[in-house]
Amino acid sequence: MTAATIAVELSTPQAVDGRPATYQSLWLLVRLLHAHAVGQPVRIDDLRGQVSAARTQRMLVSRAFRDFKAWGLAVGWGEDRSRDPRFLNAERRSQGPFWLPDATARRLRLVVEGRAATPAEHAAFLGLTAPLARAGVGTGTDTSAPDAVHLQDAGFWQQLVAAQQAMRQGRWAAQLTAGGTPGPASALQSMRRAAQLAGSDFQRALVTLNEALLWRRIGDDAQARRRVQALARQRLARHVAGHDYLGAMAAIVSAWCDYTARDLPAARAQLQAIARDPAQGALLAHHPQVRFEWSNLWALACRSQALGSAALAPAAAAAQAEESLQHFGRALAAAFESHSFDAAQHVAANMGMAVWLFERVGLHAGVDGTRPRAIQWIAFSEWLSGQAELQGRSAWNAIYLLRIARGGCQPPPRATLAQFRALEPLTPAALAREAGPLAEVFRGADWPDDWVQVAGRRLAEHRSGARRYPGLQYCGLLLEQAWFAAHAGALEQAAQALAALREAMPSLVASDRAYFREVWNDGLPAELLALEPPPRRPRAS
């Protein structure tokens, strides 16, 4: 037996089947219908600034689900949209995401003053900037061919490009300008608009992939993995266009998450599976973006393995180091093949740091590793950032140079401040000279002739929202500022940086926390440690 149609009146006073309806609950219902039409759930972030603030979301969701039940509508929550809403655990319902079962969506009929609402009226009610992607949403009149090209496709691609450009510029989430007014659309905002406009399975899957890439760049691997899982469900449901590309890129995102968690065997296994798969292996050979991502990550995994085995198996480590540099070279070529200065600057920085790290642990066999060459690769990365006008460039170049500058400084155990200040790190001017013909890139406003200011300038931009650095970069800047401020005798400034580092460290994976903990314990003067005691080392098992 077919369930009765339910009329949802959008005009004031809002009503459901003639009964007065709470605006917030009805708005969420219409938003769910819109999301259902484009194959997406409604996430908690989609509600903020629309009908709720963060502190009122739980109350809004609870009230809405009470209303849905009173209206006789089944609404689901959680990542698995194949579940029957009747059997879901309500304990975590307020965290979302929320979705409509097909049967519920088919029952809803949106009306304005008694007549069928138009797509423009749907959009106006929801406060969207563009009409719904499918002209027949909620009316059952969408008869277009699934692969047809529609006018709104231009709007979809515009928002997707805007999201990708915002990613390159470091505008991850919404931010305000100095005057307190909204700034340009963030990557997250543009991605959500693209999702609203997606009109095909491929477009919806492409948004999900880009969301995964975005969350990985932000440093939220849990969110990145969730979007990869969502993409897998989309690809299983239908064999969408670009199936092999989507699968290869999803596997690379998963491998990045494994690498970030320092699970090198899992990361390498993911990458090897791509290379062995006939279809994805062909992409690896012929698609420059896939080849760049694969080669850059494989090189980083080889670098980690070489550094980890240098002391116990130097010959094998040297071979890994050489393989790492070869794959960095392939990644750089692929970046230029696809005309991506953003990708090229990342791999150039990685290559420069690899050269320096290999030299530090004595891996010279087959590796042309000198400090000037390392610095020149990092300088090249910085130059590429300038050529591409990457306002949101990463902090890695600065962090790498700060580490190299103090790389020859080995304080004695429990060093006093006097002993610590007697160390001689390289100055910015000396390090810039080693960049040779690329030295000019270190003479702009971003590169004052003082390492404390180099770190401080980037930290100030991060805190003001002018730029946003992921957690590992933010912690790296804090540690370097603390080290160089202590070397300059500014213990109070150094202690403030360490206090901020202590607050930020819990968000890092265990191996990264271990690095900061070791430098804090062993690489700073006693007088600074008296002000900011280092975190305790874990007990030996």
C-alpha distance (Angstrom), angle and dihedral (degrees) to the residues before:
residue distance angle dihedral
M1 . . .
T2 3.82 . .
A3 3.82 115.2 .
A4 3.80 116.5 -120.5
T5 3.81 120.6 -96.2
I6 3.81 115.2 -106.2
A7 3.82 119.5 -143.5
V8 3.81 114.5 -142.0
E9 3.81 112.3 -162.5
L10 3.81 111.0 -150.9
S11 3.80 99.2 -174.9
T12 3.81 123.0 82.9
P13 2.99 121.6 -51.7
Q14 3.82 90.8 39.9
A15 3.80 115.3 -145.7
V16 3.80 142.8 172.3
D17 3.79 113.5 -141.4
G18 3.79 88.7 -19.6
R19 3.82 95.1 -51.7
P20 3.83 118.2 117.3
A21 3.82 111.0 -101.6
T22 3.81 131.9 -156.8
Y23 3.80 107.7 -110.6
Q24 3.83 95.3 -133.0
S25 3.81 93.3 50.6
L26 3.77 92.6 46.4
W27 3.81 91.6 47.0
L28 3.80 90.2 53.4
L29 3.80 90.5 48.9
V30 3.81 92.4 52.5
R31 3.80 90.4 44.6
L32 3.80 88.9 52.7
L33 3.80 90.5 51.3
H34 3.79 90.5 50.9
A35 3.82 91.5 48.9
H36 3.80 91.0 48.0
A37 3.80 90.4 55.1
V38 3.82 92.0 56.3
G39 3.79 95.4 41.0
Q40 3.80 97.4 -109.2
P41 3.80 134.8 116.8
V42 3.81 123.0 -129.1
R43 3.79 110.9 -108.1
I44 3.79 128.1 -155.6
D45 3.81 90.8 -108.7
D46 3.82 89.4 58.8
L47 3.81 89.5 65.3
R48 3.79 97.8 51.8
G49 3.75 113.3 103.9
Q50 3.80 91.4 7.2
V51 3.80 107.4 73.8
S52 3.80 103.1 -19.4
A53 3.77 147.9 32.0
A54 3.79 121.1 -133.8
R55 3.82 92.5 -97.8
T56 3.81 93.7 53.7
Q57 3.81 100.3 43.4
R58 3.79 97.9 94.9
M59 3.82 90.6 51.1
L60 3.82 91.7 46.8
V61 3.81 92.6 51.0
S62 3.80 93.3 47.3
R63 3.82 91.9 49.6
A64 3.81 92.1 46.4
F65 3.80 93.8 52.1
R66 3.80 90.5 49.5
D67 3.79 88.0 53.4
F68 3.82 92.7 46.0
K69 3.81 89.1 54.2
A70 3.82 91.4 48.6
W71 3.82 89.4 51.2
G72 3.81 90.9 50.9
L73 3.82 94.2 -114.9
A74 3.81 125.5 141.4
V75 3.83 111.7 -143.0
G76 3.80 124.4 178.9
W77 3.79 136.3 -149.6
G78 3.80 137.8 -166.4
E79 3.80 132.0 56.3
D80 3.82 96.4 -72.6
R81 3.80 106.1 79.0
S82 3.80 92.4 179.8
R83 3.83 92.2 73.3
D84 3.80 124.4 105.6
P85 3.86 105.9 -112.8
R86 3.81 90.1 -140.5
F87 3.79 91.2 69.9
L88 3.82 101.4 43.0
N89 3.81 122.2 117.1
A90 3.81 108.5 -111.9
E91 3.82 92.8 -157.9
R92 3.82 93.8 89.3
R93 3.80 96.5 29.4
S94 3.81 95.2 112.4
Q95 3.82 90.4 63.4
G96 3.82 92.9 62.3
P97 2.94 148.3 160.5
F98 3.81 96.7 -164.1
W99 3.81 129.3 -156.0
L100 3.78 144.1 169.2
P101 3.80 122.5 -119.4
D102 3.79 112.7 -126.8
A103 3.79 91.6 -111.0
T104 3.81 91.9 55.8
A105 3.81 93.4 46.4
R106 3.81 91.4 52.4
R107 3.81 91.0 55.9
L108 3.81 96.1 56.4
R109 3.80 121.9 94.2
L110 3.81 116.6 -178.3
V111 3.79 115.1 -148.0
V112 3.80 138.4 178.0
E113 3.80 115.3 -151.8
G114 3.77 89.6 -18.5
R115 3.83 99.3 -50.9
A116 3.82 127.8 97.2
A117 3.79 111.0 -79.8
T118 3.81 119.2 -120.2
P119 3.83 123.2 -128.0
A120 3.81 89.0 -107.7
E121 3.81 89.8 55.0
H122 3.81 90.9 49.7
A123 3.80 88.6 53.3
A124 3.81 92.8 45.1
F125 3.80 91.8 51.9
L126 3.81 92.0 50.4
G127 3.80 93.4 43.9
L128 3.82 92.8 -120.8
T129 3.78 120.0 160.1
A130 3.82 93.1 -133.0
P131 3.81 137.1 28.4
L132 3.78 119.4 -91.3
A133 3.77 115.2 -74.6
R134 3.82 93.2 -120.5
A135 3.77 113.9 54.6
G136 3.81 92.2 -151.5
V137 3.82 99.3 53.5
G138 3.80 110.5 145.4
T139 3.82 92.9 -0.3
G140 3.80 102.8 73.6
T141 3.82 91.7 -129.5
D142 3.82 101.1 114.8
T143 3.80 103.4 122.8
S144 3.81 99.6 153.4
A145 3.80 120.7 127.4
P146 3.82 111.9 -97.5
D147 3.82 94.3 -121.6
A148 3.81 96.8 40.4
V149 3.79 118.9 127.1
H150 3.79 112.0 -122.7
L151 3.78 132.5 -168.0
Q152 3.81 91.3 -112.5
D153 3.85 89.0 61.1
A154 3.80 86.6 80.6
G155 3.79 88.9 58.0
F156 3.81 90.8 49.3
W157 3.80 93.5 51.9
Q158 3.79 91.1 44.3
Q159 3.81 91.1 56.1
L160 3.81 92.8 44.1
V161 3.81 91.0 52.1
A162 3.81 90.1 45.9
A163 3.81 89.3 53.1
Q164 3.80 92.4 49.4
Q165 3.80 91.9 47.3
A166 3.81 90.4 49.5
M167 3.82 88.4 51.9
R168 3.81 90.6 53.6
Q169 3.80 89.7 49.6
G170 3.80 94.3 48.6
R171 3.82 95.3 -114.1
W172 3.79 95.4 139.4
A173 3.81 101.7 155.4
A174 3.81 137.3 10.9
Q175 3.77 114.9 -64.2
L176 3.81 139.3 172.8
T177 3.78 129.0 -120.3
A178 3.79 121.5 -122.0
G179 3.80 89.6 -88.2
G180 3.80 92.7 55.0
T181 3.81 95.2 -107.8
P182 3.81 122.0 127.4
G183 3.80 113.7 -82.3
P184 3.81 126.6 -142.2
A185 3.79 116.4 -52.0
S186 3.80 112.1 -76.2
A187 3.79 125.4 -130.1
L188 3.80 90.8 -103.9
Q189 3.81 92.8 50.0
S190 3.81 93.7 48.6
M191 3.80 91.6 45.2
R192 3.80 90.7 54.3
R193 3.79 90.7 49.6
A194 3.80 89.6 50.6
A195 3.82 88.9 51.4
Q196 3.81 90.0 52.9
L197 3.81 90.7 51.8
A198 3.81 97.9 42.7
G199 3.79 108.0 122.1
S200 3.82 103.7 177.2
D201 3.79 138.9 47.1
F202 3.79 90.3 -109.6
Q203 3.79 93.3 51.8
R204 3.79 91.6 48.9
A205 3.81 91.2 48.5
L206 3.82 90.9 46.9
V207 3.81 90.4 54.3
T208 3.80 90.5 50.8
L209 3.82 91.3 50.5
N210 3.80 91.6 49.1
E211 3.80 90.1 48.6
A212 3.81 88.3 55.1
L213 3.82 90.8 49.4
L214 3.80 90.2 48.0
W215 3.80 94.7 51.2
R216 3.80 90.0 47.9
R217 3.81 91.0 53.1
I218 3.81 89.9 48.2
G219 3.79 88.7 52.3
D220 3.82 98.5 -115.7
D221 3.79 100.2 128.3
A222 3.81 93.2 171.0
Q223 3.81 90.4 60.9
A224 3.81 90.8 42.9
R225 3.82 91.0 54.4
R226 3.81 91.0 48.6
R227 3.79 91.4 54.1
V228 3.82 90.6 47.8
Q229 3.81 88.3 53.3
A230 3.80 90.1 49.0
L231 3.82 89.7 50.8
A232 3.80 90.1 51.4
R233 3.81 89.8 54.3
Q234 3.81 90.8 49.1
R235 3.80 91.6 50.4
L236 3.81 92.4 46.9
A237 3.78 91.6 50.7
R238 3.79 93.8 55.0
H239 3.78 136.8 4.5
V240 3.80 94.5 -117.7
A241 3.79 125.8 -168.7
G242 3.79 112.5 -86.3
H243 3.82 89.7 29.8
D244 3.83 96.3 153.8
Y245 3.82 94.2 43.3
L246 3.80 91.2 50.4
G247 3.80 90.8 48.5
A248 3.80 93.9 49.0
M249 3.79 93.7 48.3
A250 3.81 92.3 45.5
A251 3.80 89.4 53.0
I252 3.80 90.1 50.0
V253 3.82 91.3 52.1
S254 3.82 89.0 50.6
A255 3.80 89.8 48.9
W256 3.83 89.6 51.3
C257 3.80 89.8 53.2
D258 3.81 89.7 51.0
Y259 3.80 90.8 48.1
T260 3.81 91.6 49.5
A261 3.80 88.7 51.9
R262 3.85 86.4 50.4
D263 3.80 92.0 -117.7
L264 3.81 93.4 140.7
P265 3.84 96.7 170.2
A266 3.82 91.1 55.0
A267 3.82 92.5 46.1
R268 3.80 92.8 49.4
A269 3.82 91.4 45.9
Q270 3.82 90.5 54.6
L271 3.81 91.2 50.4
Q272 3.81 93.3 45.4
A273 3.81 89.9 51.8
I274 3.82 89.5 56.5
A275 3.80 91.8 50.5
R276 3.83 92.3 48.9
D277 3.80 96.4 46.5
P278 3.85 108.0 95.8
A279 3.81 96.2 -138.9
Q280 3.81 97.5 37.7
G281 3.79 91.0 41.9
A282 3.80 88.7 58.0
L283 3.81 88.6 52.4
L284 3.79 89.2 50.6
A285 3.78 89.1 56.0
H286 3.79 98.3 44.0
H287 3.84 110.3 21.5
P288 3.84 109.5 79.8
Q289 3.82 96.1 -158.6
V290 3.81 92.8 52.0
R291 3.81 90.5 44.4
F292 3.82 91.8 49.6
E293 3.80 94.6 49.3
W294 3.81 92.6 44.2
S295 3.82 96.2 45.8
N296 3.81 95.1 43.8
L297 3.80 92.7 51.2
W298 3.81 93.6 42.4
A299 3.80 88.4 52.0
L300 3.81 91.5 51.2
A301 3.81 90.8 49.5
C302 3.82 90.5 50.0
R303 3.81 89.1 48.3
S304 3.81 91.8 53.4
Q305 3.79 91.9 47.1
A306 3.81 92.4 48.6
L307 3.79 93.4 50.0
G308 3.79 92.0 46.1
S309 3.82 94.3 52.3
A310 3.82 100.4 35.4
A311 3.82 95.1 103.7
L312 3.82 98.8 43.9
A313 3.82 102.3 32.8
P314 3.81 108.5 21.2
A315 3.81 96.4 167.9
A316 3.81 93.5 52.2
A317 3.80 90.4 42.7
A318 3.81 91.2 52.9
A319 3.81 89.6 53.2
Q320 3.81 90.0 50.1
A321 3.80 90.3 49.0
E322 3.79 91.4 51.9
E323 3.82 91.1 47.8
S324 3.79 89.2 49.7
L325 3.80 93.1 55.5
Q326 3.81 91.9 45.1
H327 3.80 90.9 55.3
F328 3.79 92.3 45.2
G329 3.81 85.8 56.1
R330 3.82 91.1 51.0
A331 3.79 90.7 48.3
L332 3.80 90.8 51.2
A333 3.82 91.4 50.6
A334 3.82 90.7 49.3
A335 3.81 90.9 50.2
F336 3.80 91.3 54.5
E337 3.81 90.9 43.1
S338 3.81 87.9 59.7
H339 3.84 92.2 41.5
S340 3.81 91.8 -120.7
F341 3.81 111.8 148.3
D342 3.81 88.2 175.3
A343 3.81 91.4 60.6
A344 3.81 92.0 41.6
Q345 3.80 93.9 53.5
H346 3.81 91.1 52.6
V347 3.79 94.6 52.3
A348 3.83 93.1 42.9
A349 3.82 89.6 55.7
N350 3.81 91.2 46.8
M351 3.80 90.8 50.3
G352 3.80 92.9 49.7
M353 3.79 92.9 51.2
A354 3.81 91.0 45.6
V355 3.81 91.4 54.6
W356 3.80 91.2 51.5
L357 3.81 95.0 44.6
F358 3.80 92.4 48.7
E359 3.79 90.8 52.2
R360 3.82 90.1 48.9
V361 3.80 92.1 59.7
G362 3.80 95.3 40.6
L363 3.81 99.2 -104.5
H364 3.79 99.3 149.2
A365 3.80 100.8 135.6
G366 3.80 107.1 112.2
V367 3.82 91.0 -11.9
D368 3.79 123.3 108.3
G369 3.80 94.0 -147.8
T370 3.77 121.2 166.6
R371 3.79 127.7 141.9
P372 3.82 94.9 -119.3
R373 3.80 90.3 53.3
A374 3.81 90.3 50.8
I375 3.79 91.3 49.5
Q376 3.80 91.4 47.9
W377 3.81 91.4 55.2
I378 3.81 90.4 50.6
A379 3.80 90.0 46.9
F380 3.80 88.7 51.0
S381 3.81 88.8 52.8
E382 3.80 90.2 52.2
W383 3.81 91.2 47.7
L384 3.81 90.9 51.3
S385 3.81 89.6 51.8
G386 3.77 89.3 55.5
Q387 3.80 92.6 47.8
A388 3.79 90.9 52.4
E389 3.84 91.9 44.3
L390 3.79 89.9 -127.0
Q391 3.79 99.0 179.9
G392 3.80 87.8 177.0
R393 3.80 96.1 51.6
S394 3.77 115.0 158.7
A395 3.79 124.9 -101.9
W396 3.80 93.2 -125.0
N397 3.80 95.9 99.2
A398 3.80 90.9 55.4
I399 3.82 92.9 43.6
Y400 3.80 92.1 48.6
L401 3.80 92.5 50.6
L402 3.81 92.1 46.5
R403 3.80 89.6 52.6
I404 3.80 92.4 47.1
A405 3.81 91.1 48.2
R406 3.82 91.8 58.3
G407 3.79 94.5 32.8
G408 3.80 94.3 105.5
C409 3.81 93.6 49.2
Q410 3.81 114.0 100.4
P411 3.81 110.8 173.6
P412 3.81 116.4 -155.1
P413 3.82 117.9 -108.3
R414 3.82 111.6 -72.2
A415 3.80 90.3 2.8
T416 3.78 118.7 -162.1
L417 3.78 119.7 -128.6
A418 3.80 89.6 -105.1
Q419 3.80 91.5 53.6
F420 3.78 91.1 45.5
R421 3.80 93.4 50.6
A422 3.81 90.0 50.2
L423 3.83 88.8 67.5
E424 3.81 114.7 103.3
P425 3.81 114.1 -140.1
L426 3.79 118.0 -178.0
T427 3.79 113.9 -91.0
P428 3.81 120.7 -126.9
A429 3.81 89.6 -109.7
A430 3.81 92.9 52.1
L431 3.77 92.2 47.5
A432 3.81 91.9 47.7
R433 3.81 90.1 54.3
E434 3.80 89.0 59.4
A435 3.82 88.9 58.0
G436 3.80 87.4 72.5
P437 3.81 113.0 -168.4
L438 3.82 90.4 6.6
A439 3.82 94.5 56.9
E440 3.81 91.3 107.5
V441 3.81 92.0 73.9
F442 3.82 89.2 68.7
R443 3.80 95.4 55.2
G444 3.79 100.9 72.0
A445 3.79 131.2 98.4
D446 3.82 91.4 -83.4
W447 3.79 91.0 60.1
P448 3.84 111.5 56.0
D449 3.81 115.7 178.2
D450 3.81 92.2 -103.9
W451 3.80 125.9 76.3
V452 3.80 94.1 -147.1
Q453 3.80 88.9 57.4
V454 3.83 92.2 45.3
A455 3.81 89.8 58.8
G456 3.81 93.6 36.0
R457 3.80 94.2 53.4
R458 3.81 91.4 55.8
L459 3.79 93.4 43.9
A460 3.80 90.3 51.7
E461 3.81 91.0 51.5
H462 3.79 90.1 49.3
R463 3.79 93.9 50.5
S464 3.80 92.8 46.2
G465 3.81 91.9 50.5
A466 3.81 92.9 -118.5
R467 3.81 85.8 120.5
R468 3.77 130.9 6.0
Y469 3.79 122.0 -148.1
P470 3.83 123.4 -165.1
G471 3.80 117.2 -110.5
L472 3.80 98.2 -93.7
Q473 3.82 92.7 51.0
Y474 3.81 91.5 45.7
C475 3.82 91.2 51.6
G476 3.79 90.9 46.2
L477 3.81 91.4 55.1
L478 3.82 91.3 48.3
L479 3.80 92.9 51.8
E480 3.80 93.3 48.1
Q481 3.80 91.6 47.1
A482 3.81 89.6 51.3
W483 3.81 92.5 48.9
F484 3.81 96.4 48.5
A485 3.82 94.2 39.3
A486 3.83 88.8 54.2
H487 3.80 89.7 48.0
A488 3.82 88.2 53.7
G489 3.84 90.0 50.2
A490 3.83 93.8 -111.1
L491 3.80 95.4 132.3
E492 3.80 95.7 163.4
Q493 3.80 91.7 55.2
A494 3.80 90.5 45.5
A495 3.81 91.2 50.1
Q496 3.82 91.2 51.2
A497 3.80 90.0 53.1
L498 3.82 91.1 50.1
A499 3.80 91.6 48.5
A500 3.81 89.4 54.5
L501 3.81 89.6 46.0
R502 3.81 90.7 52.9
E503 3.81 89.7 54.1
A504 3.82 93.8 47.9
M505 3.82 100.3 42.6
P506 3.83 98.5 80.0
S507 3.82 89.6 69.4
L508 3.83 91.3 62.3
V509 3.79 127.7 88.4
A510 3.81 116.1 -99.8
S511 3.81 96.6 -102.0
D512 3.80 92.2 53.0
R513 3.81 91.7 47.0
A514 3.81 87.7 52.2
Y515 3.82 91.7 56.3
F516 3.81 93.7 52.5
R517 3.80 91.6 42.7
E518 3.83 92.0 53.5
V519 3.81 94.9 49.0
W520 3.80 89.9 45.7
N521 3.81 92.0 51.4
D522 3.80 99.8 39.8
G523 3.80 108.9 20.8
L524 3.82 105.6 52.2
P525 3.83 132.8 73.2
A526 3.80 122.8 -94.7
E527 3.80 93.7 -118.9
L528 3.82 90.6 59.0
L529 3.81 92.0 45.9
A530 3.80 88.8 54.3
L531 3.81 88.0 59.4
E532 3.81 96.2 41.7
P533 3.82 111.7 19.5
P534 3.81 112.9 -149.0
P535 3.80 122.0 -112.1
R536 3.79 112.8 -91.5
R537 3.76 118.3 -99.7
P538 3.81 114.8 -117.9
R539 3.78 114.5 -102.0
A540 3.77 115.8 -98.4
S541 3.79 111.0 -103.7
